[in-house]
Amino acid sequence: MATAGGYREGLCRSADGTEIFYNVIGQGETVAMCDGIGCDQYAWTYLAPYLAARYRVVRWNYRGHGRSGPPPALAAMTLDHLCQDLEAVLDAVGAVRAVLCGHSMGVQVILEEWLRQRERVLGLVALCGSYGRPLDTFRGSDVAIKALPLLRGVFGRFPNVTQLLWELAVPTRLALAFAGKVEINMDLIRIGDFVPYLDHLGHIDVQLFLALLDDISRRTAEPWLPEIDRPTLVLTGERDTFTPVALAERMHRLVPGSEYLVVPLASHTMPIEMPDLVNLRTEKFLKERVFSERRAADLQP
């Protein structure tokens, strides 16, 4: 593990041998952050350093993303494998328990991890994400889930050509303009905060991306939400059409004792559009619900 100015990074091996990259800032109780699909930590640009003043913040790259290695096969690009990777990261940093934060698809990751290792989860923070089958409600329509088999067929038949077109098209100003039209609030966001997402997405292996997308499109944690017994915070953007507000509201209703906030004007990139509000609300939740309750439990005779 390399260390520089409080920042530490390293590589660990997951259960199937895949190398997983992670980095750590801060000290104290552990808060682990789980990205959306195709992301490389951009959503945590403001929340991670803010929380690092009080906690130990762990970020990591999914297999096939960023500085993590690729999986041994397309069949190993699933939600279960991502949870194994998260567990390997927590082991590598010596975290017996952690608060899990998820953005977008990361919400599915943290809910699945709670189901897998409940005793290891101190609390859950869900930002702009669905509890399951996200393509069924993507932009309020089922068009995405119907189109996925077609996309996988095209990319599978012409992998080299489609990969090249993907790499040429995604990290461009045109793609940024399109994102501004269909989702992100260009009046709130700093363009420099969003461009790294396009740069990273443009270099991802599309076959791996689609394999993971196919897996998460068939998963849902809805049946188990009423069983969640950890402090839970659900944050969503008022203008988030990728994972509409109604999904976040339903998650809040189903998770006992959960807290809920709709951030006005914010979209799917809420953590970098309204960072001050997101930072303060998350800090308040951790301080008042997660760690105060844990301390009270520790003091019980």
C-alpha atoms as one frame of an Amber mdcrd trajectory, in Angstrom:
protein
   0.000   0.000   0.000   1.333   3.442  -0.962   0.929   6.401   1.366   1.096
  10.127   0.635  -0.384  12.944   2.686  -3.030  10.805   4.376  -4.032   9.143
   1.107  -3.380   5.411   0.883  -4.003   3.028  -1.968  -3.500  -0.622  -2.713
  -4.550  -3.740  -4.561  -6.184  -6.832  -3.109  -7.366 -10.102  -4.607 -11.010
 -11.068  -4.657 -12.280 -14.617  -4.134 -11.706 -15.567  -7.780  -8.297 -13.894
  -7.962  -9.404 -10.661  -9.658  -7.234  -7.715  -8.584  -9.280  -4.922  -6.990
  -7.967  -1.381  -6.561  -8.917   0.671  -3.503  -7.919   3.891  -1.788  -8.376
   5.210   1.725  -8.487   8.694   3.250  -9.078   9.707   6.861  -9.155   7.747
  10.095 -11.799   6.357  12.409 -14.902   4.282  11.737 -15.058   2.969   8.177
 -17.358   4.353   5.490 -17.124   2.364   2.235 -18.364   3.946  -0.989 -19.775
   1.938  -3.901 -20.002   3.492  -7.373 -22.576   3.320 -10.107 -21.983   1.117
 -13.124 -19.262   2.481 -15.410 -18.079   4.922 -12.743 -14.637   5.599 -11.281
 -15.357   7.388  -7.973 -16.513  10.666  -9.575 -19.709  10.746  -7.486 -17.633
  10.948  -4.285 -15.610  14.024  -5.335 -17.017  16.101  -2.477 -18.557  13.633
  -0.024 -15.422  11.504   0.444 -13.015  14.266   1.539 -15.741  15.886   3.631
 -16.420  12.718   5.624 -12.691  11.930   5.833 -12.340  14.728   8.385 -14.162
  12.448  10.836 -14.151   8.920   9.399 -12.014   6.517   7.401 -13.378   6.631
   3.849 -12.724   3.665   1.553 -13.310   3.910  -2.198 -12.666   1.176  -4.724
 -13.051   0.250  -8.381 -15.357  -2.493  -9.543 -13.779  -5.330 -11.538 -13.299
  -4.169 -15.108 -13.446  -0.536 -13.949 -10.669   1.979 -13.346  -7.506   0.429
 -11.951  -9.074  -2.902 -10.997  -8.389  -5.925 -13.165 -10.876  -7.588 -15.502
 -12.830 -10.659 -14.394 -11.690 -14.074 -15.621 -14.860 -14.382 -17.744 -18.044
 -12.468 -18.631 -19.936 -14.828 -16.333 -17.940 -13.384 -13.412 -19.335  -9.885
 -13.995 -22.269 -10.050 -11.570 -23.603  -8.378  -8.451 -22.469 -11.370  -6.395
 -18.903 -10.927  -7.645 -18.975  -7.207  -6.835 -19.967  -8.033  -3.271 -17.093
 -10.514  -3.031 -14.804  -7.719  -4.221 -16.177  -5.335  -1.590 -15.599  -7.938
   1.103 -12.017  -8.401  -0.093 -11.456  -4.643   0.119 -12.882  -4.438   3.646
 -10.656  -7.322   4.670  -7.627  -5.621   3.101  -8.145  -2.431   5.109  -8.978
  -4.321   8.300 -12.588  -3.166   8.528 -14.620  -5.598  10.618 -17.721  -3.417
  10.123 -18.526  -0.462   7.921 -21.175   1.983   6.835 -21.955   1.330   3.169
 -22.708   4.226   0.817 -23.977   3.513  -2.674 -24.666   5.763  -5.658 -26.857
   4.555  -8.542 -26.088   0.831  -9.078 -24.034   1.041  -5.883 -27.338   1.027
  -3.996 -27.948  -2.492  -5.282 -24.431  -3.446  -4.192 -24.870  -2.228  -0.621
 -28.301  -3.825  -0.269 -26.953  -7.137  -1.563 -23.999  -6.907   0.811 -26.347
  -6.329   3.744 -28.168  -9.501   2.718 -24.877 -11.429   2.469 -23.125 -10.215
   5.633 -25.605  -8.346   7.817 -23.380  -8.372  10.872 -20.725  -6.445   8.969
 -22.979  -3.512   8.040 -23.314  -0.600  10.466 -25.593   1.518   8.311 -26.692
   2.212   4.742 -26.662   5.429   2.710 -28.491   5.126  -0.622 -28.046   7.945
  -3.117 -29.963   8.131  -6.405 -30.319   4.376  -6.758 -32.875   1.622  -7.128
 -33.357  -1.386  -4.880 -33.726  -3.550  -7.970 -34.386  -4.071 -11.688 -33.357
  -0.491 -12.549 -33.930  -0.851 -16.295 -37.620  -1.562 -15.714 -38.122   2.049
 -14.624 -35.234   3.821 -16.397 -36.575   7.263 -17.363 -40.075   6.097 -16.463
 -40.191   3.474 -19.210 -39.366  -0.174 -19.911 -37.672   0.655 -23.231 -34.176
   0.097 -21.806 -34.867  -3.432 -20.594 -36.393  -4.325 -23.966 -33.385  -2.898
 -25.829 -30.714  -4.650 -23.742 -30.814  -8.031 -25.557 -30.503  -6.217 -28.895
 -27.519  -4.210 -27.674 -25.788  -7.312 -26.330 -26.361  -9.021 -29.663 -24.903
  -6.175 -31.703 -21.897  -5.671 -29.446 -21.316  -9.406 -29.280 -21.398  -9.822
 -33.056 -19.164  -6.842 -33.863 -17.050  -6.388 -30.714 -14.060  -4.582 -32.215
 -16.055  -2.097 -34.275 -18.566  -1.301 -31.557 -15.836  -0.917 -28.942 -14.029
   1.565 -31.177 -17.212   3.544 -31.836 -17.949   3.574 -28.110 -14.475   4.888
 -27.268 -14.765   7.605 -29.909 -18.275   8.736 -29.021 -18.612   8.669 -25.239
 -15.802  10.986 -24.018 -16.853  13.942 -26.216 -18.527  17.313 -25.861 -21.452
  15.907 -27.828 -21.964  13.234 -25.180 -21.769  15.912 -22.497 -24.372  18.029
 -24.295 -26.625  14.974 -24.620 -26.287  14.231 -20.894 -27.247  17.813 -20.167
 -30.375  17.461 -22.270 -31.600  14.146 -20.883 -30.513  14.121 -17.245 -27.918
  16.241 -15.444 -28.769  19.770 -14.296 -26.229  21.872 -16.191 -27.092  24.907
 -14.057 -25.867  23.146 -10.905 -23.025  20.943 -12.021 -19.389  21.864 -12.531
 -18.479  20.479 -15.928 -15.016  19.473 -14.702 -16.651  17.208 -12.104 -18.639
  15.272 -14.713 -16.118  14.952 -17.555 -14.040  12.309 -15.670 -17.109  10.070
 -15.727 -17.357  10.301 -19.523 -13.612   9.741 -19.882 -13.753   6.603 -17.761
 -16.950   5.268 -19.327 -15.481   5.750 -22.777 -12.623   3.350 -22.029 -14.551
   0.585 -20.331 -14.933  -2.802 -22.025 -18.474  -2.631 -23.379 -18.940  -6.405
 -23.179 -18.196  -6.312 -19.438 -20.463  -3.287 -19.011 -23.388  -5.010 -20.724
 -22.835  -8.286 -18.855 -23.075  -6.455 -15.532 -26.035  -4.409 -16.729 -27.815
  -7.610 -17.705 -27.233  -9.124 -14.265 -28.405  -6.133 -12.230 -31.446  -5.702
 -14.478 -32.747  -9.028 -13.153 -31.986  -8.450  -9.445 -34.170  -6.917  -6.775
 -33.805  -6.608  -2.994 -37.426  -5.537  -2.543 -38.566  -8.683  -0.666 -35.923
  -8.119   2.017 -36.217  -4.357   2.502 -38.639  -4.710   5.468 -36.016  -6.881
   7.225 -33.302  -4.209   7.210 -32.454  -3.451  10.822 -29.636  -0.968  10.268
 -29.953   2.821  10.203 -30.689   3.764   6.599 -30.662   7.089   4.766 -32.276
   7.426   1.338 -31.355  10.506  -0.715 -32.674  11.224  -4.196 -32.763  14.090
  -6.674 -36.047  15.740  -7.537 -35.169  15.584 -11.258 -33.560  12.148 -11.291
 -35.116  10.307 -14.238 -32.605   7.442 -14.218 -33.955   6.243 -10.863 -37.184
   8.176 -10.347 -38.190   9.662  -7.015 -41.020   7.146  -6.632 -38.463   4.333
  -6.264 -36.603   6.112  -3.489 -39.874   6.890  -1.740 -40.920   3.249  -1.915
 -37.562   2.130  -0.519 -38.001   4.568   2.336 -41.487   3.224   3.087 -40.303
  -0.384   3.049 -37.154   0.017   5.177 -38.192   0.364   8.833 -37.086   3.606
  10.470 -35.273   4.880   7.391 -34.678   8.573   6.777 -35.520  10.192   3.454
 -34.764  13.398   1.592 -35.597  14.614  -1.905 -33.003  17.196  -2.959 -34.689
  20.010  -4.928 -33.575  20.545  -8.548 -30.957  17.776  -8.364 -30.650  14.970
 -10.917 -28.907  11.577 -10.950 -25.583  13.351 -10.349 -26.898  14.904  -7.141
 -23.733  14.328  -5.034 -21.746  16.679  -7.291 -24.630  19.039  -8.102 -25.612
  19.809  -4.499 -22.553  18.718  -2.520 -23.036  20.940   0.521 -26.541  19.670
   1.197 -25.598  16.039   0.554 -22.486  16.319   2.717 -24.267  17.879   5.679
 -27.249  15.548   5.545 -25.030  12.476   5.361 -22.820  13.694   8.220 -25.886
  14.371  10.377 -27.209  10.873   9.722 -23.899   9.196  10.543 -23.406  11.214
  13.709 -26.950  10.988  15.070 -28.191   7.621  13.838 -25.317   5.276  13.078
 -22.550   5.980  15.527 -24.613   7.385  18.393 -26.772   4.236  18.305 -23.688
   2.032  18.129 -22.123   3.782  21.117 -25.372   3.392  23.065 -25.411  -0.326
  22.240 -21.798  -0.693  23.328 -22.657   0.854  26.712 -25.483  -1.608  27.374
 -24.646  -3.917  30.315
